[in-house]
Amino acid sequence: MKNNEQKPDFLFEKANYKILLIGIAVIALGFILMSGGGSDNPKISNDEIIFDFQRIRLAPTVVLIGFGITIYSIFKKK
């Protein structure tokens, strides 16, 4: 009887899930890099902090790399 039992079929392999989690972590890191830069006083705007390299160039690039990693994890085969 045990020979007739089947394992549940998963959509991805273990390696795919690891890569997917890494991609999600990279996306989260990108959004963390994008956050901040606010001021306590709404009448004061500090454009140097809001429009610096980290928030305008680095963070969106990290998010796009994270999306690329997750797409790779979906298409990766054995």
Backbone atoms as SQL, in Angstrom:
CREATE TABLE atoms (id INTEGER PRIMARY KEY, chain TEXT, resi INTEGER, resn TEXT, atom TEXT, x REAL, y REAL, z REAL);
INSERT INTO atoms VALUES
  (1, 'A', 1, 'MET', 'N', 0.804, -1.202, 0.000),
  (2, 'A', 1, 'MET', 'CA', 0.000, 0.000, 0.000),
  (3, 'A', 1, 'MET', 'C', 0.846, 1.265, 0.000),
  (4, 'A', 2, 'LYS', 'N', 2.005, 1.190, 0.621),
  (5, 'A', 2, 'LYS', 'CA', 2.839, 2.381, 0.703),
  (6, 'A', 2, 'LYS', 'C', 3.402, 2.776, -0.653),
  (7, 'A', 3, 'ASN', 'N', 3.509, 1.840, -1.570),
  (8, 'A', 3, 'ASN', 'CA', 4.022, 2.152, -2.896),
  (9, 'A', 3, 'ASN', 'C', 3.062, 3.020, -3.688),
  (10, 'A', 4, 'ASN', 'N', 1.778, 2.932, -3.385),
  (11, 'A', 4, 'ASN', 'CA', 0.776, 3.700, -4.104),
  (12, 'A', 4, 'ASN', 'C', 0.654, 5.131, -3.608),
  (13, 'A', 5, 'GLU', 'N', 1.240, 5.437, -2.434),
  (14, 'A', 5, 'GLU', 'CA', 1.167, 6.799, -1.895),
  (15, 'A', 5, 'GLU', 'C', 2.064, 7.717, -2.704),
  (16, 'A', 6, 'GLN', 'N', 1.563, 8.884, -2.977),
  (17, 'A', 6, 'GLN', 'CA', 2.330, 9.847, -3.755),
  (18, 'A', 6, 'GLN', 'C', 2.710, 11.033, -2.891),
  (19, 'A', 7, 'LYS', 'N', 3.881, 11.582, -3.177),
  (20, 'A', 7, 'LYS', 'CA', 4.293, 12.801, -2.503),
  (21, 'A', 7, 'LYS', 'C', 3.502, 13.970, -3.084),
  (22, 'A', 8, 'PRO', 'N', 3.238, 14.977, -2.275),
  (23, 'A', 8, 'PRO', 'CA', 2.566, 16.150, -2.845),
  (24, 'A', 8, 'PRO', 'C', 3.500, 16.871, -3.818),
  (25, 'A', 9, 'ASP', 'N', 2.956, 17.266, -4.927),
  (26, 'A', 9, 'ASP', 'CA', 3.753, 17.975, -5.932),
  (27, 'A', 9, 'ASP', 'C', 3.777, 19.455, -5.600),
  (28, 'A', 10, 'PHE', 'N', 4.976, 19.977, -5.404),
  (29, 'A', 10, 'PHE', 'CA', 5.137, 21.401, -5.159),
  (30, 'A', 10, 'PHE', 'C', 5.390, 22.104, -6.482),
  (31, 'A', 11, 'LEU', 'N', 5.037, 23.353, -6.537),
  (32, 'A', 11, 'LEU', 'CA', 5.203, 24.114, -7.761),
  (33, 'A', 11, 'LEU', 'C', 6.680, 24.354, -8.056),
  (34, 'A', 12, 'PHE', 'N', 7.474, 24.638, -7.006),
  (35, 'A', 12, 'PHE', 'CA', 8.899, 24.908, -7.161),
  (36, 'A', 12, 'PHE', 'C', 9.703, 23.930, -6.334),
  (37, 'A', 13, 'GLU', 'N', 11.006, 23.943, -6.592),
  (38, 'A', 13, 'GLU', 'CA', 11.917, 23.157, -5.764),
  (39, 'A', 13, 'GLU', 'C', 12.402, 24.010, -4.612),
  (40, 'A', 14, 'LYS', 'N', 13.165, 23.381, -3.726),
  (41, 'A', 14, 'LYS', 'CA', 13.662, 24.069, -2.543),
  (42, 'A', 14, 'LYS', 'C', 14.569, 25.246, -2.932),
  (43, 'A', 15, 'ALA', 'N', 15.391, 25.054, -3.956),
  (44, 'A', 15, 'ALA', 'CA', 16.300, 26.121, -4.406),
  (45, 'A', 15, 'ALA', 'C', 15.516, 27.322, -4.925),
  (46, 'A', 16, 'ASN', 'N', 14.406, 27.076, -5.604),
  (47, 'A', 16, 'ASN', 'CA', 13.574, 28.166, -6.112),
  (48, 'A', 16, 'ASN', 'C', 13.018, 29.017, -4.974),
  (49, 'A', 17, 'TYR', 'N', 12.589, 28.353, -3.908),
  (50, 'A', 17, 'TYR', 'CA', 12.042, 29.088, -2.773),
  (51, 'A', 17, 'TYR', 'C', 13.119, 29.910, -2.070),
  (52, 'A', 18, 'LYS', 'N', 14.334, 29.369, -1.986),
  (53, 'A', 18, 'LYS', 'CA', 15.429, 30.128, -1.383),
  (54, 'A', 18, 'LYS', 'C', 15.733, 31.382, -2.190),
  (55, 'A', 19, 'ILE', 'N', 15.810, 31.228, -3.504),
  (56, 'A', 19, 'ILE', 'CA', 16.079, 32.378, -4.366),
  (57, 'A', 19, 'ILE', 'C', 14.938, 33.381, -4.279),
  (58, 'A', 20, 'LEU', 'N', 13.711, 32.898, -4.201),
  (59, 'A', 20, 'LEU', 'CA', 12.548, 33.782, -4.073),
  (60, 'A', 20, 'LEU', 'C', 12.613, 34.591, -2.781),
  (61, 'A', 21, 'LEU', 'N', 12.977, 33.955, -1.676),
  (62, 'A', 21, 'LEU', 'CA', 13.091, 34.669, -0.407),
  (63, 'A', 21, 'LEU', 'C', 14.217, 35.699, -0.438),
  (64, 'A', 22, 'ILE', 'N', 15.311, 35.366, -1.110),
  (65, 'A', 22, 'ILE', 'CA', 16.399, 36.337, -1.263),
  (66, 'A', 22, 'ILE', 'C', 15.915, 37.540, -2.059),
  (67, 'A', 23, 'GLY', 'N', 15.164, 37.295, -3.129),
  (68, 'A', 23, 'GLY', 'CA', 14.626, 38.387, -3.931),
  (69, 'A', 23, 'GLY', 'C', 13.682, 39.276, -3.137),
  (70, 'A', 24, 'ILE', 'N', 12.834, 38.673, -2.317),
  (71, 'A', 24, 'ILE', 'CA', 11.916, 39.453, -1.484),
  (72, 'A', 24, 'ILE', 'C', 12.695, 40.286, -0.470),
  (73, 'A', 25, 'ALA', 'N', 13.765, 39.717, 0.081),
  (74, 'A', 25, 'ALA', 'CA', 14.598, 40.458, 1.034),
  (75, 'A', 25, 'ALA', 'C', 15.293, 41.644, 0.361),
  (76, 'A', 26, 'VAL', 'N', 15.733, 41.458, -0.878),
  (77, 'A', 26, 'VAL', 'CA', 16.378, 42.556, -1.617),
  (78, 'A', 26, 'VAL', 'C', 15.362, 43.661, -1.917),
  (79, 'A', 27, 'ILE', 'N', 14.149, 43.288, -2.269),
  (80, 'A', 27, 'ILE', 'CA', 13.098, 44.290, -2.506),
  (81, 'A', 27, 'ILE', 'C', 12.813, 45.065, -1.224),
  (82, 'A', 28, 'ALA', 'N', 12.710, 44.361, -0.101),
  (83, 'A', 28, 'ALA', 'CA', 12.466, 45.025, 1.181),
  (84, 'A', 28, 'ALA', 'C', 13.617, 45.979, 1.526),
  (85, 'A', 29, 'LEU', 'N', 14.854, 45.552, 1.263),
  (86, 'A', 29, 'LEU', 'CA', 16.006, 46.425, 1.496),
  (87, 'A', 29, 'LEU', 'C', 15.912, 47.687, 0.654),
  (88, 'A', 30, 'GLY', 'N', 15.484, 47.566, -0.589),
  (89, 'A', 30, 'GLY', 'CA', 15.323, 48.732, -1.453),
  (90, 'A', 30, 'GLY', 'C', 14.293, 49.707, -0.910),
  (91, 'A', 31, 'PHE', 'N', 13.186, 49.189, -0.402),
  (92, 'A', 31, 'PHE', 'CA', 12.176, 50.080, 0.165),
  (93, 'A', 31, 'PHE', 'C', 12.647, 50.712, 1.468),
  (94, 'A', 32, 'ILE', 'N', 13.445, 49.994, 2.235),
  (95, 'A', 32, 'ILE', 'CA', 14.013, 50.583, 3.453),
  (96, 'A', 32, 'ILE', 'C', 14.963, 51.718, 3.090),
  (97, 'A', 33, 'LEU', 'N', 15.777, 51.500, 2.044),
  (98, 'A', 33, 'LEU', 'CA', 16.685, 52.561, 1.595),
  (99, 'A', 33, 'LEU', 'C', 15.924, 53.784, 1.096),
  (100, 'A', 34, 'MET', 'N', 14.733, 53.571, 0.562),
  (101, 'A', 34, 'MET', 'CA', 13.931, 54.664, 0.024),
  (102, 'A', 34, 'MET', 'C', 13.238, 55.482, 1.111),
  (103, 'A', 35, 'SER', 'N', 13.059, 54.905, 2.272),
  (104, 'A', 35, 'SER', 'CA', 12.287, 55.577, 3.319),
  (105, 'A', 35, 'SER', 'C', 13.100, 56.659, 4.011),
  (106, 'A', 36, 'GLY', 'N', 12.405, 57.475, 4.767),
  (107, 'A', 36, 'GLY', 'CA', 13.059, 58.524, 5.553),
  (108, 'A', 36, 'GLY', 'C', 13.135, 59.838, 4.795),
  (109, 'A', 37, 'GLY', 'N', 13.876, 60.767, 5.365),
  (110, 'A', 37, 'GLY', 'CA', 14.060, 62.054, 4.714),
  (111, 'A', 37, 'GLY', 'C', 13.015, 63.085, 5.062),
  (112, 'A', 38, 'GLY', 'N', 12.099, 62.734, 5.939),
  (113, 'A', 38, 'GLY', 'CA', 11.049, 63.676, 6.314),
  (114, 'A', 38, 'GLY', 'C', 11.540, 64.689, 7.333),
  (115, 'A', 39, 'SER', 'N', 10.745, 65.710, 7.527),
  (116, 'A', 39, 'SER', 'CA', 11.081, 66.759, 8.477),
  (117, 'A', 39, 'SER', 'C', 9.984, 66.847, 9.531),
  (118, 'A', 40, 'ASP', 'N', 10.362, 67.215, 10.740),
  (119, 'A', 40, 'ASP', 'CA', 9.369, 67.368, 11.797),
  (120, 'A', 40, 'ASP', 'C', 8.477, 68.584, 11.561),
  (121, 'A', 41, 'ASN', 'N', 9.036, 69.603, 10.948),
  (122, 'A', 41, 'ASN', 'CA', 8.306, 70.827, 10.665),
  (123, 'A', 41, 'ASN', 'C', 7.837, 70.791, 9.209),
  (124, 'A', 42, 'PRO', 'N', 6.519, 70.816, 8.962),
  (125, 'A', 42, 'PRO', 'CA', 6.042, 70.733, 7.580),
  (126, 'A', 42, 'PRO', 'C', 6.363, 71.967, 6.745),
  (127, 'A', 43, 'LYS', 'N', 6.744, 73.065, 7.371),
  (128, 'A', 43, 'LYS', 'CA', 7.082, 74.271, 6.620),
  (129, 'A', 43, 'LYS', 'C', 8.514, 74.239, 6.094),
  (130, 'A', 44, 'ILE', 'N', 9.312, 73.312, 6.620),
  (131, 'A', 44, 'ILE', 'CA', 10.708, 73.214, 6.204),
  (132, 'A', 44, 'ILE', 'C', 10.871, 71.966, 5.345),
  (133, 'A', 45, 'SER', 'N', 11.437, 72.138, 4.157),
  (134, 'A', 45, 'SER', 'CA', 11.696, 71.022, 3.257),
  (135, 'A', 45, 'SER', 'C', 13.203, 70.928, 3.029),
  (136, 'A', 46, 'ASN', 'N', 13.757, 69.791, 3.349),
  (137, 'A', 46, 'ASN', 'CA', 15.177, 69.585, 3.152),
  (138, 'A', 46, 'ASN', 'C', 15.365, 68.756, 1.883),
  (139, 'A', 47, 'ASP', 'N', 15.492, 69.440, 0.758),
  (140, 'A', 47, 'ASP', 'CA', 15.579, 68.765, -0.536),
  (141, 'A', 47, 'ASP', 'C', 16.869, 67.975, -0.698),
  (142, 'A', 48, 'GLU', 'N', 17.921, 68.359, 0.010),
  (143, 'A', 48, 'GLU', 'CA', 19.184, 67.625, -0.106),
  (144, 'A', 48, 'GLU', 'C', 19.048, 66.212, 0.437),
  (145, 'A', 49, 'ILE', 'N', 18.246, 66.035, 1.468),
  (146, 'A', 49, 'ILE', 'CA', 18.039, 64.699, 2.030),
  (147, 'A', 49, 'ILE', 'C', 17.049, 63.904, 1.183),
  (148, 'A', 50, 'ILE', 'N', 15.999, 64.538, 0.732),
  (149, 'A', 50, 'ILE', 'CA', 14.964, 63.834, -0.032),
  (150, 'A', 50, 'ILE', 'C', 15.485, 63.397, -1.397),
  (151, 'A', 51, 'PHE', 'N', 16.233, 64.240, -2.061),
  (152, 'A', 51, 'PHE', 'CA', 16.671, 63.970, -3.431),
  (153, 'A', 51, 'PHE', 'C', 18.132, 63.554, -3.494),
  (154, 'A', 52, 'ASP', 'N', 18.625, 62.823, -2.512),
  (155, 'A', 52, 'ASP', 'CA', 20.012, 62.386, -2.554),
  (156, 'A', 52, 'ASP', 'C', 20.143, 61.107, -3.375),
  (157, 'A', 53, 'PHE', 'N', 21.372, 60.683, -3.587),
  (158, 'A', 53, 'PHE', 'CA', 21.669, 59.522, -4.435),
  (159, 'A', 53, 'PHE', 'C', 20.983, 58.250, -3.940),
  (160, 'A', 54, 'GLN', 'N', 20.950, 58.064, -2.629),
  (161, 'A', 54, 'GLN', 'CA', 20.393, 56.842, -2.051),
  (162, 'A', 54, 'GLN', 'C', 18.923, 56.670, -2.407),
  (163, 'A', 55, 'ARG', 'N', 18.143, 57.717, -2.316),
  (164, 'A', 55, 'ARG', 'CA', 16.696, 57.598, -2.531),
  (165, 'A', 55, 'ARG', 'C', 16.290, 57.697, -3.997),
  (166, 'A', 56, 'ILE', 'N', 17.097, 58.372, -4.808),
  (167, 'A', 56, 'ILE', 'CA', 16.710, 58.588, -6.200),
  (168, 'A', 56, 'ILE', 'C', 17.305, 57.533, -7.137),
  (169, 'A', 57, 'ARG', 'N', 18.512, 57.094, -6.889),
  (170, 'A', 57, 'ARG', 'CA', 19.178, 56.149, -7.788),
  (171, 'A', 57, 'ARG', 'C', 19.356, 54.755, -7.184),
  (172, 'A', 58, 'LEU', 'N', 19.915, 54.691, -5.993),
  (173, 'A', 58, 'LEU', 'CA', 20.291, 53.402, -5.410),
  (174, 'A', 58, 'LEU', 'C', 19.074, 52.546, -5.046),
  (175, 'A', 59, 'ALA', 'N', 18.145, 53.104, -4.305),
  (176, 'A', 59, 'ALA', 'CA', 16.999, 52.326, -3.813),
  (177, 'A', 59, 'ALA', 'C', 16.133, 51.762, -4.947),
  (178, 'A', 60, 'PRO', 'N', 15.752, 52.563, -5.952),
  (179, 'A', 60, 'PRO', 'CA', 14.968, 51.967, -7.051),
  (180, 'A', 60, 'PRO', 'C', 15.738, 50.895, -7.825),
  (181, 'A', 61, 'THR', 'N', 17.043, 51.061, -7.946),
  (182, 'A', 61, 'THR', 'CA', 17.855, 50.047, -8.614),
  (183, 'A', 61, 'THR', 'C', 17.865, 48.754, -7.811),
  (184, 'A', 62, 'VAL', 'N', 17.976, 48.864, -6.502),
  (185, 'A', 62, 'VAL', 'CA', 17.955, 47.672, -5.648),
  (186, 'A', 62, 'VAL', 'C', 16.597, 46.977, -5.738),
  (187, 'A', 63, 'VAL', 'N', 15.522, 47.739, -5.783),
  (188, 'A', 63, 'VAL', 'CA', 14.183, 47.152, -5.913),
  (189, 'A', 63, 'VAL', 'C', 14.049, 46.419, -7.250),
  (190, 'A', 64, 'LEU', 'N', 14.527, 47.021, -8.322),
  (191, 'A', 64, 'LEU', 'CA', 14.448, 46.369, -9.634),
  (192, 'A', 64, 'LEU', 'C', 15.304, 45.101, -9.682),
  (193, 'A', 65, 'ILE', 'N', 16.468, 45.127, -9.050),
  (194, 'A', 65, 'ILE', 'CA', 17.289, 43.926, -8.975),
  (195, 'A', 65, 'ILE', 'C', 16.553, 42.838, -8.190),
  (196, 'A', 66, 'GLY', 'N', 15.878, 43.221, -7.121),
  (197, 'A', 66, 'GLY', 'CA', 15.086, 42.260, -6.349),
  (198, 'A', 66, 'GLY', 'C', 13.972, 41.641, -7.179),
  (199, 'A', 67, 'PHE', 'N', 13.297, 42.457, -7.992),
  (200, 'A', 67, 'PHE', 'CA', 12.263, 41.911, -8.874),
  (201, 'A', 67, 'PHE', 'C', 12.878, 40.972, -9.903),
  (202, 'A', 68, 'GLY', 'N', 14.061, 41.305, -10.391),
  (203, 'A', 68, 'GLY', 'CA', 14.747, 40.418, -11.320),
  (204, 'A', 68, 'GLY', 'C', 15.091, 39.082, -10.686),
  (205, 'A', 69, 'ILE', 'N', 15.526, 39.109, -9.444),
  (206, 'A', 69, 'ILE', 'CA', 15.846, 37.869, -8.729),
  (207, 'A', 69, 'ILE', 'C', 14.597, 37.014, -8.542),
  (208, 'A', 70, 'THR', 'N', 13.480, 37.646, -8.183),
  (209, 'A', 70, 'THR', 'CA', 12.251, 36.865, -7.986),
  (210, 'A', 70, 'THR', 'C', 11.750, 36.282, -9.310),
  (211, 'A', 71, 'ILE', 'N', 11.871, 37.024, -10.388),
  (212, 'A', 71, 'ILE', 'CA', 11.462, 36.502, -11.700),
  (213, 'A', 71, 'ILE', 'C', 12.359, 35.337, -12.093),
  (214, 'A', 72, 'TYR', 'N', 13.664, 35.470, -11.809),
  (215, 'A', 72, 'TYR', 'CA', 14.593, 34.364, -12.084),
  (216, 'A', 72, 'TYR', 'C', 14.200, 33.119, -11.293),
  (217, 'A', 73, 'SER', 'N', 13.796, 33.303, -10.036),
  (218, 'A', 73, 'SER', 'CA', 13.431, 32.150, -9.218),
  (219, 'A', 73, 'SER', 'C', 12.186, 31.454, -9.748),
  (220, 'A', 74, 'ILE', 'N', 11.309, 32.195, -10.393),
  (221, 'A', 74, 'ILE', 'CA', 10.108, 31.599, -10.949),
  (222, 'A', 74, 'ILE', 'C', 10.433, 30.770, -12.198),
  (223, 'A', 75, 'PHE', 'N', 11.338, 31.276, -13.039),
  (224, 'A', 75, 'PHE', 'CA', 11.647, 30.602, -14.293),
  (225, 'A', 75, 'PHE', 'C', 12.750, 29.544, -14.190),
  (226, 'A', 76, 'LYS', 'N', 13.453, 29.481, -13.064),
  (227, 'A', 76, 'LYS', 'CA', 14.550, 28.535, -12.907),
  (228, 'A', 76, 'LYS', 'C', 14.012, 27.106, -12.888),
  (229, 'A', 77, 'LYS', 'N', 14.660, 26.256, -13.669),
  (230, 'A', 77, 'LYS', 'CA', 14.277, 24.842, -13.705),
  (231, 'A', 77, 'LYS', 'C', 15.380, 24.004, -13.093),
  (232, 'A', 78, 'LYS', 'N', 15.175, 22.738, -13.025),
  (233, 'A', 78, 'LYS', 'CA', 16.126, 21.801, -12.393),
  (234, 'A', 78, 'LYS', 'C', 17.516, 21.913, -12.973);
